Amino acid sequence: MFAIEIAEDGTVAVEGRLDAAQAVKAQEFLDQVEGACVLDMAKLAYVSSAGLGVLLKTHKRLMGSGSGIKLVNVNNHIHDIFRYSGFDKLFEIIPAGD
């Protein structure tokens, strides 16, 4: 299962598994986002390399206009994936509970 939507507080909330099977859906949604994007990952269980690609493409597009993606409520498992891939150097990451 995968879901992506604009939450009541204006953040983009993702839930489930962001993998190759969901990459197109996520990219189509994120292509509509303009300006600074806060991505709430509190309910994200998994992100694959395809999911990382979606986030990178969106981040680069938004950086072109002076914004970018900020990742919040990132659990330890997802944070490890970002750290191992080196993506923790690209994104502002706020761990869950901070």
QUIBELNOR-V861059 format. One record per residue. N is the residue number from 1. RES is the residue in one letter. PHI is phi as a letter, one per 30 degrees, with the letter a starting at -180 (999 if undefined). NEAR is the number of other ideal C-beta (glycine too) atoms within 10 Angstrom. D_LAST is the distance of its C-alpha to the last C-alpha in Angstrom with 2 decimals. Layout:
N&RES&PHI&NEAR&D_LAST + N&RES&PHI&NEAR&D_LAST
This chain:
1&M&999&7&26.63 + 2&F&b&18&24.67 + 3&A&b&12&23.72 + 4&I&b&18&22.46 + 5&E&a&11&22.55 + 6&I&d&12&21.47 + 7&A&d&11&19.32 + 8&E&e&7&20.21 + 9&D&d&8&17.54 + 10&G&j&9&19.01 + 11&T&d&18&16.51 + 12&V&c&19&18.19 + 13&A&c&20&17.23 + 14&V&c&26&18.42 + 15&E&b&16&19.37 + 16&G&j&14&21.35 + 17&R&c&16&22.71 + 18&L&c&25&22.92 + 19&D&b&15&26.02 + 20&A&e&13&29.46 + 21&A&d&11&30.73 + 22&Q&c&21&28.12 + 23&A&d&19&27.90 + 24&V&d&11&30.63 + 25&K&e&14&29.17 + 26&A&d&22&25.75 + 27&Q&d&16&27.56 + 28&E&d&11&29.82 + 29&F&d&17&27.00 + 30&L&d&21&25.00 + 31&D&d&12&28.32 + 32&Q&d&7&28.45 + 33&V&d&16&25.18 + 34&E&b&10&25.91 + 35&G&i&9&23.89 + 36&A&d&13&20.19 + 37&C&b&20&18.52 + 38&V&c&17&14.95 + 39&L&c&23&14.94 + 40&D&d&19&12.86 + 41&M&c&25&13.09 + 42&A&e&14&11.88 + 43&K&c&12&15.58 + 44&L&d&23&16.71 + 45&A&c&15&18.44 + 46&Y&a&13&20.11 + 47&V&b&24&20.86 + 48&S&c&16&24.20 + 49&S&d&11&25.73 + 50&A&d&16&27.20 + 51&G&d&23&23.82 + 52&L&d&17&22.60 + 53&G&d&14&25.82 + 54&V&d&23&25.15 + 55&L&d&23&21.79 + 56&L&d&15&23.53 + 57&K&e&14&26.52 + 58&T&d&21&24.56 + 59&H&d&21&22.46 + 60&K&d&12&25.78 + 61&R&d&17&27.45 + 62&L&d&18&24.85 + 63&M&d&12&24.78 + 64&G&d&9&28.51 + 65&S&c&10&28.01 + 66&G&i&8&25.41 + 67&S&c&15&22.29 + 68&G&k&18&20.39 + 69&I&c&23&17.62 + 70&K&c&16&13.87 + 71&L&c&24&12.06 + 72&V&b&17&8.95 + 73&N&h&20&7.75 + 74&V&d&25&9.58 + 75&N&d&15&10.61 + 76&N&e&10&12.06 + 77&H&d&11&15.53 + 78&I&d&21&15.04 + 79&H&d&17&13.14 + 80&D&d&12&16.21 + 81&I&d&17&18.54 + 82&F&d&20&17.22 + 83&R&d&13&17.47 + 84&Y&d&9&20.95 + 85&S&d&14&22.22 + 86&G&i&8&21.16 + 87&F&d&17&19.42 + 88&D&d&16&16.22 + 89&K&d&9&18.47 + 90&L&c&17&19.31 + 91&F&c&17&16.16 + 92&E&d&11&13.08 + 93&I&b&21&10.36 + 94&I&c&16&6.64 + 95&P&d&14&5.86 + 96&A&d&13&5.64 + 97&G&j&8&3.81 + 98&D&c&8&0.00
